[in-house]
Amino acid sequence: MLIDSFLYSAMPDFLVEFINEPSLFEIFKLRYFLKGLFQRNIDLGLEEALREHLREPALKDTIHAF
């Protein structure tokens, strides 16, 4: 269940997509915002940063928030 795995995960993964290419500052700003919101360390990545052999399984398990 998503909630259980999120609550007990050591570091939840977030795959993000931006309309315009973000600056490094914007990526870090989002990471720290999510870290504060969920009160835990998070792993933040962009789709193009996924390794080729992990891309399809990761995208299959993706839950679109907004």
Summary of the structure (lengths in Angstrom):
residues: 66
radius of gyration: 12.4
end to end distance: 19.4
largest distance: 33.4
contacts: 114
relative contact order: 0.19
helix: 52%
strand: 12%
